[in-house]
Amino acid sequence: MQPPPGAPEQPLPGVPEDPTPGAPGAPGAPGEEVVTPGAPTQGPTVTLKGEVRYRDHQAGKVRVDVFDGDQRDFSERPGVVGWAELTGPGTFEIQVPQSAGKVWLSAFNDANSDGKPGHGDPTGYLEANPVTLDDDIVSGLIITLEYNPRPEGQ
């Protein structure tokens, strides 16, 4: 079947191009611990310092997310204003825009390595949520992960 006159040309089926390899020694190189802070940092920032604790860690990375609203409130969808990916439980340091005003922190152990939190992945929230961004550095933030088994029948 022919496309109508003036319709954009359709791409041919095939395999997308492979991504370009990173530079040698770039973060994530083999044997290097991966700690990747994320989020835009335009304007003044606040450094959040803390620790993720989980004594039963066996496998998978730990991700710390910083939200501009309560991520447990499903009536609003908060945005991610910062994050860090750790090779396991341990310390983190994240730069976030001071303009966020206050933030909520959570973390999860990606035990099944699917890149997202889910049933069976240990999760935790900062007990002191929300954190007000009044100072240049906020430290002593502790998030303890807990295993949450999948509910029966799911």
Rosetta silent file (secondary structure, phi, psi, omega in degrees, C-alpha in Angstrom):
SEQUENCE: MQPPPGAPEQPLPGVPEDPTPGAPGAPGAPGEEVVTPGAPTQGPTVTLKGEVRYRDHQAGKVRVDVFDGDQRDFSERPGVVGWAELTGPGTFEIQVPQSAGKVWLSAFNDANSDGKPGHGDPTGYLEANPVTLDDDIVSGLIITLEYNPRPEGQ
SCORE:     score description
SCORE:     0.000 S_00000001
   1 L     0.000  133.667 -178.233    0.000    0.000    0.000 S_00000001
   2 L   -86.868  139.360  174.669    1.355    3.412   -0.979 S_00000001
   3 L   -68.556  154.621  178.719    1.382    6.295    1.561 S_00000001
   4 L   -63.453  154.655  179.898   -0.767    9.303    0.652 S_00000001
   5 L   -58.477  136.075  177.931    0.959   12.096   -1.298 S_00000001
   6 L    86.732   -4.266  179.488    2.952   14.441    0.984 S_00000001
   7 L   -72.495  147.031  179.144    3.168   11.930    3.876 S_00000001
   8 L   -64.559  148.705  179.890    6.568   11.755    5.625 S_00000001
   9 L   -67.882  134.455 -179.396    8.855    8.950    4.523 S_00000001
  10 L   -84.839  142.471  178.885    8.690    5.964    6.863 S_00000001
  11 L   -69.903  152.314  176.760   11.953    4.550    8.294 S_00000001
  12 L   -76.725  147.015  176.822   13.095    1.162    7.100 S_00000001
  13 L   -65.128  153.063  179.556   12.901   -1.689    9.609 S_00000001
  14 L   163.721 -168.804 -178.719   16.164   -2.629   11.236 S_00000001
  15 L  -102.056  132.201  177.732   18.292   -2.433   14.348 S_00000001
  16 L   -62.867  159.561 -179.659   19.057    0.968   15.874 S_00000001
  17 L   -65.022  147.230  175.341   22.673    2.062   15.951 S_00000001
  18 L   -68.441  147.670  177.330   24.793    0.900   18.882 S_00000001
  19 L   -67.902  153.725  178.136   25.584    3.615   21.430 S_00000001
  20 L   -73.346  131.644  179.315   28.997    5.226   21.267 S_00000001
  21 L   -63.257  149.286  177.257   31.348    3.764   23.917 S_00000001
  22 L   -72.696  167.906  179.642   32.373    6.080   26.748 S_00000001
  23 L   -73.263  146.197  177.121   35.872    7.439   27.165 S_00000001
  24 L   -56.822  136.104  179.465   38.403    5.267   29.024 S_00000001
  25 L    83.890   -0.522  178.220   38.387    6.074   32.728 S_00000001
  26 L   -70.717  159.013  178.766   34.912    7.623   32.590 S_00000001
  27 L   -52.161  139.190  179.504   32.528    6.823   35.474 S_00000001
  28 L    92.337    4.005  177.486   31.314    3.278   35.282 S_00000001
  29 L   -63.791  150.698 -178.454   34.536    1.877   33.842 S_00000001
  30 L   -51.430  133.754  177.994   35.098   -1.778   34.772 S_00000001
  31 L    84.127   -3.356 -178.731   36.246   -2.174   38.364 S_00000001
  32 L   -99.310  137.601  177.055   35.259    1.369   39.355 S_00000001
  33 L   -67.335  135.038 -178.236   32.674    2.045   42.048 S_00000001
  34 L   -96.495  116.258  173.206   29.645    3.728   40.501 S_00000001
  35 L  -134.917  106.908 -172.954   28.390    6.808   42.328 S_00000001
  36 L  -120.458   96.486  175.385   26.385    8.992   40.000 S_00000001
  37 L   -73.958  143.455 -177.899   24.728   12.080   41.427 S_00000001
  38 E  -129.678  172.411  174.433   22.030   13.394   39.187 S_00000001
  39 L   107.632  148.095  176.935   19.712   16.342   38.635 S_00000001
  40 L   -67.338  143.491 -179.763   20.106   19.778   37.190 S_00000001
  41 L  -129.475   59.902  177.157   21.955   22.172   39.467 S_00000001
  42 L   -87.250  138.495 -178.794   21.257   25.641   38.095 S_00000001
  43 L    79.121 -171.197 -178.939   21.484   28.431   40.626 S_00000001
  44 L   -62.436  144.210 -179.810   22.391   27.949   44.296 S_00000001
  45 E  -123.711  163.577  174.690   22.477   24.375   45.513 S_00000001
  46 E  -121.990  138.107  177.414   22.294   22.509   48.803 S_00000001
  47 E   -96.599  123.412  176.261   24.391   19.411   49.500 S_00000001
  48 E  -100.699  125.176 -179.507   22.520   16.541   51.134 S_00000001
  49 E  -122.896  135.321  179.869   24.794   14.074   52.960 S_00000001
  50 E  -169.099 -161.303 -176.681   23.676   10.844   54.520 S_00000001
  51 E  -145.137  140.399  171.675   23.749    7.092   54.618 S_00000001
  52 E  -103.188  128.075 -179.884   21.587    4.239   53.360 S_00000001
  53 E  -115.599  135.387  174.485   21.537    1.276   55.733 S_00000001
  54 L  -162.285  103.069 -172.737   20.491   -2.268   54.906 S_00000001
  55 L   -73.386  -18.818 -177.177   22.190   -5.108   56.737 S_00000001
  56 L   -97.226   16.955 -177.638   20.751   -7.880   54.531 S_00000001
  57 L   -59.890  129.570  177.927   22.114   -6.513   51.227 S_00000001
  58 L  -121.100  -37.493 -177.188   23.113   -9.330   48.897 S_00000001
  59 L  -158.613  163.069  174.295   23.021   -7.900   45.388 S_00000001
  60 L    90.724  153.093  178.414   21.974   -4.923   43.303 S_00000001
  61 L   -75.744  164.302  174.654   22.633   -1.210   43.356 S_00000001
  62 E  -116.863  131.549  178.869   21.029    1.208   45.794 S_00000001
  63 E  -117.333  133.213  175.378   19.370    4.337   44.470 S_00000001
  64 E  -108.263  126.199  178.413   18.567    7.417   46.556 S_00000001
  65 E  -114.467  141.567  177.254   15.910    9.731   45.098 S_00000001
  66 E  -118.137  122.439 -175.419   15.179   13.312   46.173 S_00000001
  67 E  -112.309  154.911  175.896   11.670   14.601   45.345 S_00000001
  68 L   -91.204   13.084  176.363   10.101   18.069   45.413 S_00000001
  69 L  -162.362  172.651 -178.217    6.948   16.568   47.026 S_00000001
  70 L   -73.269  111.112 -176.309    5.875   13.551   49.040 S_00000001
  71 L   -69.031  -12.828  177.973    6.333   10.596   46.698 S_00000001
  72 L   -86.826   -8.818  178.450    3.901    8.513   48.777 S_00000001
  73 L   -91.238  103.097 -174.943    1.069   10.969   47.967 S_00000001
  74 L   -78.561   -4.858  177.907   -0.391    9.601   44.739 S_00000001
  75 L   -74.142  -24.730  175.552   -2.737   12.593   44.263 S_00000001
  76 L  -125.946  147.391 -179.878    0.260   14.627   43.059 S_00000001
  77 L  -105.511   98.300 -178.552    3.215   13.371   41.070 S_00000001
  78 L   -70.181  157.922  178.090    6.351   14.988   42.559 S_00000001
  79 L   -94.227  154.778  175.009    9.422   15.603   40.456 S_00000001
  80 E   -86.604  122.070 -179.758   12.881   14.168   41.044 S_00000001
  81 E  -107.669   -3.695  176.853   15.282   17.027   41.882 S_00000001
  82 E  -175.569  158.330  177.789   18.324   14.867   42.664 S_00000001
  83 E  -163.250  161.380  174.497   19.501   11.286   42.937 S_00000001
  84 E  -142.571  143.319  176.427   22.502    9.096   43.601 S_00000001
  85 E  -115.483  124.764 -177.859   23.247    5.537   42.584 S_00000001
  86 E  -113.359  156.219  178.134   25.457    3.498   44.933 S_00000001
  87 L   -74.927  -13.705  178.907   26.999    0.076   44.456 S_00000001
  88 L  -178.272 -174.841  177.108   25.380   -0.963   47.763 S_00000001
  89 L   -56.806  149.340 -179.775   24.326    0.513   51.092 S_00000001
  90 E   156.702 -162.065 -174.931   26.608    3.314   52.263 S_00000001
  91 E   -83.219  153.305  175.884   27.108    7.056   52.218 S_00000001
  92 E  -138.155  158.037  174.915   25.709    9.453   49.659 S_00000001
  93 E  -144.226  122.494 -174.595   26.128   13.101   48.744 S_00000001
  94 E  -132.015  131.862  174.240   23.611   14.791   46.442 S_00000001
  95 E   -90.727  130.280  177.446   23.436   18.363   45.139 S_00000001
  96 E  -131.187  152.023  178.760   19.897   19.731   44.820 S_00000001
  97 E   -66.163  129.181  178.630   18.594   23.134   43.744 S_00000001
  98 H   -61.118  -26.986 -178.964   17.968   25.353   46.773 S_00000001
  99 H   -62.112  -16.421  177.782   14.920   26.685   44.919 S_00000001
 100 H   -64.828  -25.038  176.415   13.099   23.403   45.707 S_00000001
 101 L    81.674  -60.693  174.050   12.586   24.781   49.237 S_00000001
 102 E  -147.737  151.106 -174.510   11.998   21.419   50.860 S_00000001
 103 E  -137.192  159.605  177.233   12.552   17.860   49.669 S_00000001
 104 E  -118.106  137.820 -179.294   11.600   14.259   50.488 S_00000001
 105 E  -115.957  142.005  172.699   14.129   11.410   50.302 S_00000001
 106 E  -145.097  164.617  179.047   13.640    7.729   49.649 S_00000001
 107 E  -147.227  157.858  173.723   15.881    4.851   48.611 S_00000001
 108 E  -148.381  151.315  174.449   15.589    1.337   47.262 S_00000001
 109 E   -97.276  114.657 -179.433   17.858   -1.629   46.675 S_00000001
 110 L   -78.458   70.426 -173.449   17.376   -2.769   43.088 S_00000001
 111 L   -60.916  -32.499 -179.320   17.764   -6.416   44.136 S_00000001
 112 L   -97.870    5.563  175.256   16.454   -7.794   40.830 S_00000001
 113 L    54.909   38.451  176.996   18.428   -5.253   38.721 S_00000001
 114 L   -96.304    0.424  175.427   15.423   -4.112   36.676 S_00000001
 115 L    83.526    6.280 -179.733   16.238   -0.416   37.192 S_00000001
 116 L  -149.159  155.000  177.578   13.097    0.490   39.146 S_00000001
 117 L   -72.471  144.532  179.880   11.616   -0.040   42.603 S_00000001
 118 L  -160.065  177.579  177.594    9.125   -2.876   42.828 S_00000001
 119 L   -55.624  132.311  179.364    7.610   -5.550   45.018 S_00000001
 120 L    93.883  -17.926  175.373   10.403   -7.425   46.729 S_00000001
 121 L   -83.436  127.005  176.858   12.943   -4.603   46.423 S_00000001
 122 L   -60.502  134.075 -178.154   13.940   -3.322   49.873 S_00000001
 123 E  -133.443  164.021  176.861   12.817    0.311   50.248 S_00000001
 124 E  -164.116  159.851  179.580   12.974    3.071   52.829 S_00000001
 125 E  -127.346  148.711  174.864   12.117    6.711   53.466 S_00000001
 126 L   -65.487  123.115 -177.897   13.915    9.371   55.449 S_00000001
 127 L   -61.522  -30.276 -177.153   12.106    9.442   58.786 S_00000001
 128 L   -88.752   15.364  178.261   12.645   13.227   59.014 S_00000001
 129 L   -57.964  142.376   -7.541   10.900   13.972   55.662 S_00000001
 130 L   -83.208  162.412  177.110   10.590   16.681   54.464 S_00000001
 131 E  -103.168  126.603  177.535   14.015   18.328   54.655 S_00000001
 132 E   -85.330  134.172 -174.847   14.053   22.134   54.491 S_00000001
 133 L   -94.218   59.255 -178.793   16.829   23.515   52.290 S_00000001
 134 L   -85.777  -30.059 -175.924   17.847   26.468   54.506 S_00000001
 135 L  -105.216  167.603  177.129   21.581   25.686   54.809 S_00000001
 136 L   -70.615  -31.091 -179.225   24.339   25.032   52.263 S_00000001
 137 E  -133.785  132.176  172.151   24.818   21.510   53.665 S_00000001
 138 E  -118.685  118.420 -176.018   22.297   19.196   55.332 S_00000001
 139 E  -124.090  174.791  179.079   23.986   16.154   56.854 S_00000001
 140 E    79.500   20.251 -179.107   23.173   13.194   59.074 S_00000001
 141 E   -81.867  121.713 -176.989   20.377   11.926   56.824 S_00000001
 142 E  -120.322  126.955  174.921   19.763    8.210   57.458 S_00000001
 143 E  -119.888  122.322  178.508   17.530    5.991   55.345 S_00000001
 144 E  -105.298  124.267 -179.334   17.042    2.417   56.517 S_00000001
 145 L   -85.070  146.296  176.103   15.816   -0.046   53.909 S_00000001
 146 E  -130.465  143.593  176.954   13.314   -2.776   54.732 S_00000001
 147 L   -77.245  129.822  179.207   12.351   -5.811   52.707 S_00000001
 148 L  -118.426   98.221 -176.760    8.729   -5.648   51.568 S_00000001
 149 L   -64.247  155.207  178.143    7.563   -9.058   50.307 S_00000001
 150 L   -64.902  133.124  177.667    5.145   -9.272   47.405 S_00000001
 151 L   -59.885  150.360  178.549    1.523   -9.416   48.610 S_00000001
 152 L   -53.144  137.057  174.835   -0.217  -12.780   48.294 S_00000001
 153 L    83.631    5.492 -179.731   -1.658  -13.450   44.838 S_00000001
 154 L  -116.730    0.000    0.000    0.527  -10.942   42.967 S_00000001
